[in-house]
């Protein structure tokens, strides 16, 4: 849908201010919390919030609360997004102000990564124990097996393998399994668990969920189990996971429904406090997947978390007209 002349003026007016242009350039890299933008821009929270309100009112950014935090990201489509992308393409990539902003953003990312790495190193051996405090693993695993189907799978890819539980659960149904994780401590534990399970055709690699370096459409089952809530750009991780799904294959994402347990962010490095169904459905469709389904598993105790299992499929070429 095209913009009216008045709408176009509103969009250009909102974007046409140095700080707001810097915000748009930063959000083109990933969704960010208000306080993170304050750090990068070196501006007060009230000032940054005023800029963000103008951008949101003009339809250039989306605001979404997440527990006590508020995140912002560029709108996912439409004429405002197209206009933003075209404007950002006109900016010299060597602009010193934007380069400084990117450098500060990398510092924020590095701090996140360091904190997460230290947390995982401290808790790797207790990981399954920590998880079991909040959800019933038996019920979740039964639901994952149901979502995956009986197999057999030619190639299983587990992104963010952790202690390797998804590999030991689904690996017996796969001819070949690959697990990726950034934590060497987690990989060491996963290797021991995989060996104990007798899974000889299972490979564990040190790898990045945002850039797996695995061939596109090469796996008929891809799993992302309790990973997205740690990430700065979960939508990008879903797109990369979706890229790996072969025709007729399936992506399974296991994570939490929205909740308000702030201590998980403060004590356990959770960046996002769950995901709304519409948000996940949009990411899966953007990843080229169809037949999106969601199942909810209520918590085992009153103060626990609701686990959601989302599935999306890459429909075979011959079946797309029926999808």
C-alpha positions as MATLAB code, in Angstrom:
seq = 'XXXXXXXXXXXXXXXXXXXXXXXXXXXXXXXXXXXXXXXXXXXXXXXXXXXXXXXXXXXXXXXXXXXXXXXXXXXXXXXXXXXXXXXXXXXXXXXXXXXXXXXXXXXXXXXXXXXXXXXXXXXXXXXXXXXXXXXXXXXXXXXXXXXXXXXXXXXXXXXXXXXXXXXXXXXXXXXXXXXXXXXXXXXXXXXXXXXXXXXXXXXXXXXXXXXXXXXXXXXXXXXXXXXXXXXXXXXXXXXXXXXXXXXXXXXXXXXXXXXXXXXXXXXXXXXXXXXXXXXXXXXXXXXXXXXXXXXXXXXXXXXXXXXXXXXXXXXXXXXXXXX';
ca = [
       0.000    0.000    0.000;
       1.404    3.376   -1.011;
       1.754    6.327    1.343;
      -0.216    9.514    0.923;
       1.815   12.681    0.536;
       0.996   13.596    4.133;
       2.102   10.194    5.421;
       5.318   10.433    3.436;
       6.046   13.831    4.989;
       5.401   12.413    8.489;
       7.764    9.508    7.839;
      10.489   11.738    6.437;
      10.093   14.222    9.286;
      10.416   11.444   11.860;
      13.533   10.022   10.203;
      15.039   13.390    9.339;
      16.868   14.079   12.595;
      20.433   12.934   13.364;
      19.717   10.930   16.533;
      16.660    9.270   15.055;
      18.591    8.340   11.931;
      21.273    6.796   14.145;
      18.570    4.809   15.960;
      17.199    3.489   12.664;
      20.704    2.495   11.579;
      21.276    0.629   14.845;
      17.915   -1.165   14.714;
      18.764   -2.314   11.197;
      21.330   -4.577   12.919;
      19.112   -6.033   15.654;
      16.278   -5.300   18.062;
      17.510   -3.319   21.063;
      16.274   -2.371   24.506;
      15.887    1.296   25.386;
      18.787    1.301   27.856;
      21.060   -0.332   25.273;
      20.252    2.450   22.809;
      20.984    4.996   25.541;
      24.426    3.469   26.050;
      25.292    3.411   22.378;
      23.997    6.925   21.669;
      25.329    8.306   24.994;
      22.013   10.042   25.587;
      19.562   10.103   28.481;
      16.643    7.696   28.640;
      13.967   10.459   28.395;
      15.618   11.864   25.272;
      15.985    8.484   23.589;
      12.419    7.560   24.547;
      11.104   10.763   22.909;
      12.945    9.898   19.691;
      11.587    6.361   19.787;
       8.020    7.580   20.319;
       8.249    9.788   17.225;
       9.629    6.909   15.177;
       6.920    4.562   16.468;
       4.148    7.099   15.800;
       5.415    7.417   12.207;
       5.280    3.645   11.783;
       9.044    3.235   11.358;
       9.719    1.124   14.460;
       7.783   -1.349   16.576;
       7.706   -1.151   20.354;
       7.177   -4.297   22.400;
       7.365   -4.608   26.196;
       9.099   -7.692   27.563;
       8.715   -7.939   31.312;
      10.274   -4.824   32.842;
      12.192   -4.073   29.624;
      11.003   -2.440   26.417;
      12.488   -3.435   23.061;
      12.353   -1.716   19.688;
      12.908   -3.002   16.162;
      12.330   -1.785   12.626;
       8.883   -2.533   11.235;
       8.961   -5.767    9.290;
       7.445   -4.552    6.020;
       5.388   -2.005    4.125;
       6.258    1.343    2.622;
       7.743    2.840    5.832;
      10.244   -0.057    5.994;
      11.062    0.266    2.297;
      11.635    3.994    2.731;
      13.847    3.367    5.782;
      15.931    0.791    3.914;
      16.359    3.097    0.920;
      17.400    5.995    3.169;
      19.934    3.906    5.084;
      21.435    2.703    1.805;
      22.202    6.327    0.894;
      24.385    6.838    3.978;
      28.129    6.479    3.543;
      29.106    3.273    5.428;
      32.308    5.069    6.453;
      30.387    7.837    8.219;
      32.379    8.347   11.455;
      29.324    8.794   13.679;
      27.709    5.576   12.515;
      31.019    3.738   12.759;
      31.342    4.887   16.369;
      27.789    3.716   17.063;
      28.536    0.301   15.581;
      31.684    0.078   17.694;
      29.678    0.815   20.837;
      27.024   -1.698   19.780;
      29.753   -4.315   19.441;
      30.863   -3.474   22.985;
      27.299   -4.064   24.219;
      27.191   -7.368   22.339;
      30.585   -8.394   23.734;
      29.425   -7.722   27.293;
      26.309   -9.825   26.663;
      28.432  -12.625   25.234;
      30.911  -12.517   28.128;
      28.166  -12.579   30.748;
      26.387  -15.443   28.981;
      29.624  -17.408   28.549;
      30.494  -17.032   32.221;
      26.978  -18.082   33.194;
      27.041  -21.183   30.996;
      30.514  -22.106   32.231;
      29.328  -21.873   35.853;
      26.139  -23.819   35.258;
      26.943  -26.273   32.445;
      27.045  -29.318   34.701;
      23.726  -28.330   36.376;
      21.953  -27.249   33.210;
      19.295  -29.952   33.096;
      18.748  -29.530   36.840;
      18.200  -25.780   36.463;
      15.763  -26.307   33.609;
      13.800  -28.906   35.541;
      13.034  -26.335   38.239;
      10.600  -24.610   35.906;
       9.045  -27.183   33.578;
       8.213  -30.876   33.335;
      10.861  -32.261   30.997;
       9.037  -35.552   30.505;
       5.941  -33.836   29.128;
       7.986  -31.478   26.954;
      10.038  -34.272   25.436;
       6.926  -36.304   24.659;
       5.482  -33.265   22.881;
       8.720  -32.740   20.938;
       8.700  -36.343   19.752;
       5.093  -35.903   18.646;
       5.921  -32.652   16.803;
       8.934  -34.228   15.073;
       7.039  -37.268   13.835;
       8.292  -40.847   13.676;
      11.097  -40.293   11.179;
      13.462  -41.665   10.142;
      15.338  -38.423    9.460;
      18.207  -38.302    7.024;
      19.781  -35.325    8.760;
      18.970  -33.774   12.127;
      20.445  -30.386   13.075;
      20.240  -29.181   16.677;
      21.098  -25.494   17.078;
      22.258  -24.506   20.546;
      22.683  -28.102   21.653;
      23.472  -27.360   25.283;
      23.936  -30.646   27.126;
      22.851  -32.598   24.047;
      19.427  -33.667   25.273;
      17.722  -33.076   21.897;
      20.427  -35.138   20.197;
      19.952  -38.067   22.561;
      16.166  -37.740   22.281;
      15.897  -37.443   18.487;
      19.257  -38.850   17.363;
      18.111  -42.499   17.452;
      15.633  -41.607   14.688;
      18.242  -39.876   12.481;
      20.774  -41.307   10.056;
      23.078  -38.353   10.764;
      22.892  -35.688   13.489;
      24.789  -32.411   13.884;
      24.752  -30.295   17.034;
      26.095  -26.714   17.272;
      26.831  -24.650   20.359;
      29.071  -21.703   21.246;
      29.903  -23.013   24.722;
      32.811  -25.439   24.828;
      31.735  -26.545   28.318;
      28.285  -27.444   26.996;
      29.793  -29.250   24.003;
      32.012  -31.337   26.286;
      28.996  -32.430   28.329;
      26.979  -33.076   25.150;
      29.769  -35.268   23.759;
      29.715  -37.385   26.901;
      25.923  -37.746   26.761;
      25.949  -38.615   23.049;
      28.650  -41.231   23.610;
      26.741  -42.735   26.541;
      23.668  -42.981   24.286;
      25.666  -44.897   21.682;
      25.035  -42.369   18.919;
      28.015  -42.976   16.636;
      26.706  -40.852   13.752;
      26.388  -37.655   15.729;
      28.760  -34.732   15.205;
      29.168  -31.874   17.660;
      30.609  -28.577   16.453;
      31.517  -25.210   17.894;
      29.220  -22.947   15.897;
      27.127  -19.790   15.789;
      23.357  -20.052   15.447;
      23.297  -16.831   13.409;
      25.813  -18.142   10.877;
      25.909  -21.922   10.979;
      27.886  -22.332    7.725;
      25.756  -25.384    7.023;
      24.312  -25.910    3.519;
      20.880  -24.473    2.853;
      17.909  -26.854    2.780;
      20.131  -29.708    3.948;
      18.233  -31.028    6.997;
      14.830  -32.646    7.200;
      14.590  -31.847   10.926;
      16.003  -28.719   12.615;
      15.542  -28.129   16.354;
      16.039  -24.938   18.390;
      15.392  -25.933   21.990;
      15.309  -23.263   24.718;
      17.787  -21.017   22.936;
      15.969  -17.992   21.513;
      15.338  -16.283   24.859;
      19.109  -15.774   25.265;
      19.607  -14.061   21.895;
      19.839  -10.428   20.857;
      18.136  -11.091   17.520;
      15.918  -14.162   17.829;
      14.206  -13.434   14.498;
      17.539  -13.726   12.688;
      18.189  -17.069   14.391;
      14.797  -18.344   13.214;
      15.616  -17.265    9.641;
      18.957  -19.100    9.750;
      17.314  -22.202   11.198;
      14.619  -22.027    8.517;
      17.259  -21.726    5.803;
      18.545  -25.178    6.753;
      15.168  -26.917    6.370;
      14.896  -29.064    3.247;
      11.720  -29.406    1.194;
       9.341  -31.584    3.130;
      11.387  -30.937    6.278;
      10.409  -29.376    9.568;
      11.687  -26.815   12.070;
      10.792  -27.249   15.735;
      11.245  -24.331   18.137;
      10.823  -24.887   21.859;
      10.693  -21.849   24.127;
       8.532  -20.054   26.655;
       5.258  -18.200   26.324;
       5.418  -14.574   27.542;
       5.892  -14.348   31.308;
       6.984  -11.903   33.989;
       9.709  -13.776   35.862;
      12.318  -11.018   35.868;
      14.736  -13.075   37.968;
      15.405  -15.244   34.903;
      16.812  -12.161   33.193;
      18.707  -11.007   36.258;
      20.104  -14.372   37.408;
      20.027  -16.627   34.347;
      20.884  -14.365   31.405;
      17.478  -14.580   29.723;
      17.235  -11.627   27.354;
      13.611  -12.158   26.333;
      10.889  -13.256   28.710;
       9.075  -15.524   26.289;
       7.596  -15.041   22.822;
       4.117  -14.167   21.613;
       2.501  -16.581   19.192;
       1.998  -13.950   16.478;
       5.642  -12.893   16.677;
       6.948  -16.436   16.262;
       4.474  -17.203   13.489;
       5.655  -14.162   11.538;
       9.321  -15.172   11.899;
       8.575  -18.691   10.676;
       6.714  -17.377    7.636;
       9.565  -14.943    6.921;
      11.895  -17.963    7.006;
       9.921  -19.472    4.129;
       8.072  -22.025    6.229;
       4.384  -22.877    6.145;
       1.911  -25.070    8.050;
       2.905  -23.239   11.230;
       1.487  -24.799   14.401;
       1.873  -24.087   18.106;
       1.259  -26.268   21.135;
       1.251  -25.037   24.735;
       2.318  -27.090   27.744;
       1.207  -25.585   31.065;
       3.762  -25.430   33.877;
       4.209  -28.282   36.312;
       3.770  -25.845   39.202;
       1.860  -22.645   39.760;
       4.881  -20.338   39.568;
       6.443  -22.141   36.587;
       6.577  -21.356   32.908;
       4.379  -22.323   29.994;
       6.427  -24.040   27.309;
       5.455  -23.481   23.671;
       6.403  -25.779   20.802;
       6.202  -24.203   17.375;
       6.591  -26.167   14.145;
       6.931  -24.954   10.584;
       7.474  -26.908    7.380;
       9.102  -26.185    4.040;
       6.399  -27.368    1.695;
       7.457  -29.442   -1.275;
       7.319  -27.644   -4.623;
       4.580  -29.925   -5.932;
       2.439  -29.305   -2.867;
       2.787  -25.524   -2.520;
      -0.415  -24.809   -4.375;
      -2.275  -26.895   -1.790;
      -0.586  -25.220    1.177;
];
